[in-house]
Amino acid sequence: MTIGGSPANPDATIDMAMDERLEKIEMKLGLAEDMLDELNKTVYRQQRQIERMQHEMTNLRQQIQTAMPADQRNPNDEIPPHY
């Protein structure tokens, strides 16, 4: 029931508006938490991948060092590719 064009119980209208705002905030918070969890998982996976790649690089460096002769070749002794 309205009196003079305003709601009969303005407190109820305010409470409903507050409840709607609170519900929207809770939904946004839930979505933000889900996104944060996904980002954390992505960062964790990427860190693991970086660590694996660093390990592979270390292994490749060791393989190169092992494959190179003890006396380093002089680039001046090599034949240019156009000969």
N, C-alpha and C positions, 0 to 999 in steps of 0.2 A: 504494500500500500504506500502511495506517495502522498506527501503533504506539501502543497504549494510547489509541485514539480520536483521535489527532492525525495530520495528514498526514505521510507519509514524508519529504517535503522541504518544510519550512515556507517556505524561501526562494523556491521556485517559486510557492507560493500568494501570497506577498507580491508577487512580480514580476508575476503575473497581475492582481492587484488594482491595482497601480500602473499597469500597461498600460491597464486599463479606465478608470481615473480620467483618465489622460493622454489617452486617446481621447475621452472625454466633454468634457474641457477644450478639446481641439483643435476638436471640433465646435461647441462654444459660441463659441469664438473666431472660427471661420469665419462663423457666423451673425451675430455682433456686427460683424464687418468688412463683411458684406453690408448690414446695417442702416445702418451708418455711411456707406457709399457712397450708399445711397438717400437718406439724410438730407442729405448734401452736395449731391446733385443737386437735391433739393427746395429747399434754401436758395438754390442758384444760380438756379434758375428763378424763385423768388419775388423775388430781388434784381433780376433782369432785368425782371420785371413792375413792380416798384416804380419802377425807373428810367424805364420807358416811361410809366407813369402820371404821374410828375413832369414829364416832357417834355410830355405832353398838357396837364397843368395849366398849365404855363408858356405854351403856345400859346393855351389858352383865355383866360388872363388878358390876353394881348396882343390877342386878338380883342375882348375886352370893352372894353379901353382904346381900341382903334381905333374901335369902334362908338359909344362914348359921345361926346356933343357936348363941345366944348371948355369951354363954361361948364356947370358942373354944375347939374342941376335942383334946385330947392328943394322938399323934400317938402311944405312948407306950401302951395305953389302947386297941388299936384295935387288933383283932385277925389276925395273918398273913394269907395270902391267901391259904397256903397249909394245914391248919387245917380244 
